C-alpha cells in the first residue's frame, strides 16, 4: 500500500511551516521504496519436533528484499513430551549463510533458525542447551525477529 507523503522544507525552523514541494518529483523514489515490501502475511504454526503438538496463535511476517521480519504470539500446549522444541513452518527458508535472530518477551530463551531451515529452535540462554517441549509446557511465547533468505 503506497504511503501518502508531503515534502516540506522547514525553512524557518518552526517545524510547522515552510516551503511545500511538489510531491511528483519524488514519486519514482517513493514507488521504489513501496515496492521493496514484497510480501506480507501470516503462516500456520506447526510442530516440527515429532511430538504431534498442536499450536495456536497469531503470526505475521513482512519480506523486504532478502530480509524476512517475523512476529509470533502463541501459547505452548501443556505437554510432558521430552522432544526438543522445533516450531515451524516459517514462510520462507532461511538463507544458507545467516541464521535468524529473535528477541523473546517473558520467559528467557533464545530463538535460532538454522541455515536453510524453516523452523525455530529454542535454546536456554544460560546453558545454550536446546529446550524440550516439556520445558515450555503451558508457556506464553511472544517473539519478534528477522532472518535472511538467499
Secondary structure as a PSIPRED ss2 file (coil, helix, strand):
# PSIPRED VFORMAT (PSIPRED V4.0)

   1 X C   1.000  0.000  0.000
   2 X C   1.000  0.000  0.000
   3 X C   1.000  0.000  0.000
   4 X C   1.000  0.000  0.000
   5 X C   1.000  0.000  0.000
   6 X C   1.000  0.000  0.000
   7 X C   1.000  0.000  0.000
   8 X E   0.000  0.000  1.000
   9 X E   0.000  0.000  1.000
  10 X C   1.000  0.000  0.000
  11 X C   1.000  0.000  0.000
  12 X C   1.000  0.000  0.000
  13 X C   1.000  0.000  0.000
  14 X C   1.000  0.000  0.000
  15 X C   1.000  0.000  0.000
  16 X C   1.000  0.000  0.000
  17 X C   1.000  0.000  0.000
  18 X C   1.000  0.000  0.000
  19 X E   0.000  0.000  1.000
  20 X E   0.000  0.000  1.000
  21 X C   1.000  0.000  0.000
  22 X C   1.000  0.000  0.000
  23 X H   0.000  1.000  0.000
  24 X H   0.000  1.000  0.000
  25 X H   0.000  1.000  0.000
  26 X H   0.000  1.000  0.000
  27 X H   0.000  1.000  0.000
  28 X H   0.000  1.000  0.000
  29 X H   0.000  1.000  0.000
  30 X H   0.000  1.000  0.000
  31 X H   0.000  1.000  0.000
  32 X H   0.000  1.000  0.000
  33 X H   0.000  1.000  0.000
  34 X H   0.000  1.000  0.000
  35 X H   0.000  1.000  0.000
  36 X H   0.000  1.000  0.000
  37 X E   0.000  0.000  1.000
  38 X E   0.000  0.000  1.000
  39 X E   0.000  0.000  1.000
  40 X E   0.000  0.000  1.000
  41 X E   0.000  0.000  1.000
  42 X C   1.000  0.000  0.000
  43 X C   1.000  0.000  0.000
  44 X C   1.000  0.000  0.000
  45 X C   1.000  0.000  0.000
  46 X E   0.000  0.000  1.000
  47 X E   0.000  0.000  1.000
  48 X C   1.000  0.000  0.000
  49 X C   1.000  0.000  0.000
  50 X C   1.000  0.000  0.000
  51 X C   1.000  0.000  0.000
  52 X C   1.000  0.000  0.000
  53 X C   1.000  0.000  0.000
  54 X C   1.000  0.000  0.000
  55 X C   1.000  0.000  0.000
  56 X E   0.000  0.000  1.000
  57 X E   0.000  0.000  1.000
  58 X E   0.000  0.000  1.000
  59 X E   0.000  0.000  1.000
  60 X E   0.000  0.000  1.000
  61 X E   0.000  0.000  1.000
  62 X E   0.000  0.000  1.000
  63 X E   0.000  0.000  1.000
  64 X E   0.000  0.000  1.000
  65 X C   1.000  0.000  0.000
  66 X C   1.000  0.000  0.000
  67 X E   0.000  0.000  1.000
  68 X E   0.000  0.000  1.000
  69 X E   0.000  0.000  1.000
  70 X E   0.000  0.000  1.000
  71 X E   0.000  0.000  1.000
  72 X E   0.000  0.000  1.000
  73 X E   0.000  0.000  1.000
  74 X E   0.000  0.000  1.000
  75 X E   0.000  0.000  1.000
  76 X C   1.000  0.000  0.000
  77 X C   1.000  0.000  0.000
  78 X C   1.000  0.000  0.000
  79 X C   1.000  0.000  0.000
  80 X C   1.000  0.000  0.000
  81 X C   1.000  0.000  0.000
  82 X C   1.000  0.000  0.000
  83 X C   1.000  0.000  0.000
  84 X E   0.000  0.000  1.000
  85 X C   1.000  0.000  0.000
  86 X E   0.000  0.000  1.000
  87 X E   0.000  0.000  1.000
  88 X E   0.000  0.000  1.000
  89 X C   1.000  0.000  0.000
  90 X C   1.000  0.000  0.000
  91 X C   1.000  0.000  0.000
  92 X C   1.000  0.000  0.000
  93 X C   1.000  0.000  0.000
  94 X C   1.000  0.000  0.000
  95 X C   1.000  0.000  0.000
  96 X C   1.000  0.000  0.000
  97 X C   1.000  0.000  0.000
  98 X C   1.000  0.000  0.000
  99 X C   1.000  0.000  0.000
 100 X C   1.000  0.000  0.000
 101 X E   0.000  0.000  1.000
 102 X E   0.000  0.000  1.000
 103 X E   0.000  0.000  1.000
 104 X E   0.000  0.000  1.000
 105 X E   0.000  0.000  1.000
 106 X C   1.000  0.000  0.000
 107 X C   1.000  0.000  0.000
 108 X C   1.000  0.000  0.000
 109 X C   1.000  0.000  0.000
 110 X E   0.000  0.000  1.000
 111 X E   0.000  0.000  1.000
 112 X E   0.000  0.000  1.000
 113 X C   1.000  0.000  0.000
 114 X C   1.000  0.000  0.000
 115 X C   1.000  0.000  0.000
 116 X C   1.000  0.000  0.000
 117 X C   1.000  0.000  0.000
 118 X C   1.000  0.000  0.000
 119 X E   0.000  0.000  1.000
 120 X E   0.000  0.000  1.000
 121 X E   0.000  0.000  1.000
 122 X E   0.000  0.000  1.000
 123 X E   0.000  0.000  1.000
 124 X C   1.000  0.000  0.000
 125 X C   1.000  0.000  0.000
 126 X C   1.000  0.000  0.000
 127 X C   1.000  0.000  0.000
 128 X C   1.000  0.000  0.000
 129 X C   1.000  0.000  0.000
 130 X E   0.000  0.000  1.000
 131 X C   1.000  0.000  0.000
 132 X E   0.000  0.000  1.000
 133 X H   0.000  1.000  0.000
 134 X H   0.000  1.000  0.000
 135 X H   0.000  1.000  0.000
 136 X H   0.000  1.000  0.000
 137 X C   1.000  0.000  0.000
 138 X C   1.000  0.000  0.000
 139 X C   1.000  0.000  0.000
 140 X E   0.000  0.000  1.000
 141 X E   0.000  0.000  1.000
 142 X E   0.000  0.000  1.000
 143 X E   0.000  0.000  1.000
 144 X E   0.000  0.000  1.000
 145 X E   0.000  0.000  1.000
 146 X E   0.000  0.000  1.000
 147 X E   0.000  0.000  1.000
 148 X E   0.000  0.000  1.000
 149 X C   1.000  0.000  0.000
 150 X C   1.000  0.000  0.000
